[in-house]
């Protein structure tokens, strides 16, 4: 039975799960606002070790691609790409909406966003890019999914796609980064 590792750092946690065939072996999450880059690989190694497995036992990797925290998404996608190159296995990018649809089929779901907004998922097509709306405009929507459950759902979705030669995972950004563009000229320094 294929062994699939799923993980996600798009929210304030490191979350991971391990699936063998259709049996969930374990799921785990560590809440953290910062530090996912330093913690992710040791965290995943602990999950594998607790299941009596190693990196080379994996058939595929499932990765949460967002939407969510910009840096967190990039951490997970970069880690997945590195693991894919090192292990020679496929990685499947799974959106937050697809993972939530796996946990709550047919229900209206969303992903918490900054400034009292929600990334609203389409229950009829979870693969569709979600819309960023105000919390009020979202209405009654399920948003409170535990990170470890989302990692398990990422595994389940990846289990249905890994053999189909999936494209390499890429971050799912609903809106562009809000950083200011570089200036062409450096700022002028004033004499004291």
Long-range contacts (C-beta under 8 A, 24 or more apart in sequence): 2-59, 2-60, 2-159, 2-162, 3-53, 3-57, 3-58, 3-59, 4-58, 4-59, 4-60, 4-61, 4-62, 4-155, 4-158, 4-159, 4-162, 5-44, 5-47, 5-48, 5-58, 5-60, 5-61, 5-62, 5-155, 6-61, 6-62, 6-63, 6-64, 6-94, 6-151, 6-152, 6-153, 6-154, 6-155, 6-156, 6-158, 7-40, 7-44, 7-61, 7-62, 7-63, 7-64, 7-76, 7-79, 7-80, 7-151, 7-154, 8-63, 8-64, 8-76, 8-99, 8-147, 8-150, 8-151, 8-154, 9-36, 9-40, 9-64, 9-69, 9-72, 9-73, 9-75, 9-76, 10-64, 10-65, 10-66, 10-67, 10-68, 10-69, 10-72, 10-73, 10-76, 10-96, 11-68, 11-69, 11-72, 11-112, 11-147, 12-69, 13-147, 14-39, 14-40, 14-43, 15-64, 15-147, 15-148, 15-150, 15-151, 16-43, 16-44, 16-47, 16-148, 16-151, 17-47, 17-148, 17-151, 17-152, 17-154, 17-155, 18-47, 18-48, 18-51, 18-53, 18-155, 19-152, 19-155, 19-156, 19-159, 22-159, 24-152, 24-155, 24-156, 25-51, 26-50, 26-51, 27-148, 27-149, 27-151, 27-152, 28-148, 28-151, 29-146, 29-147, 29-148, 29-151, 31-147, 36-72, 36-75, 36-76, 37-75, 40-75, 40-76, 40-79, 41-79, 55-83, 55-86, 55-87, 56-87, 58-87, 58-89, 59-89, 59-162, 60-89, 60-90, 60-91, 60-92, 60-158, 60-159, 60-162, 61-89, 61-90, 61-91, 61-92, 61-158, 62-91, 62-92, 62-94, 62-154, 62-155, 62-157, 62-158, 62-159, 62-162, 63-91, 63-92, 63-93, 63-94, 63-154, 63-158, 63-169, 64-94, 64-95, 64-96, 64-99, 64-150, 64-151, 64-154, 65-93, 65-94, 65-95, 65-96, 65-169, 65-170, 65-171, 65-172, 66-95, 66-96, 66-171, 66-172, 66-173, 66-174, 67-95, 67-96, 67-111, 67-113, 67-119, 67-130, 67-172, 67-173, 67-174, 68-96, 68-111, 70-173, 70-177, 73-171, 73-172, 73-173, 74-171, 77-169, 77-170, 77-171, 80-169, 81-168, 81-169, 84-168, 90-162, 90-163, 90-165, 90-166, 91-166, 91-168, 91-169, 92-157, 92-158, 92-161, 92-162, 92-166, 92-169, 93-166, 93-167, 93-168, 93-169, 93-170, 93-172, 94-153, 94-154, 94-157, 94-158, 95-126, 95-127, 95-130, 95-172, 96-121, 96-130, 96-150, 96-172, 97-121, 97-122, 97-126, 97-127, 97-128, 97-130, 98-126, 98-127, 98-153, 98-157, 99-145, 99-150, 99-153, 99-154, 99-157, 100-126, 100-142, 100-145, 100-150, 100-153, 101-126, 102-153, 102-156, 102-157, 103-145, 103-149, 103-150, 103-153, 104-142, 104-145, 107-142, 108-139, 108-140, 108-141, 108-142, 109-141, 109-142, 109-143, 109-145, 110-138, 110-141, 110-142, 110-143, 111-143, 112-143, 118-143, 119-174, 129-172, 129-174, 130-174, 131-174, 132-174, 132-175
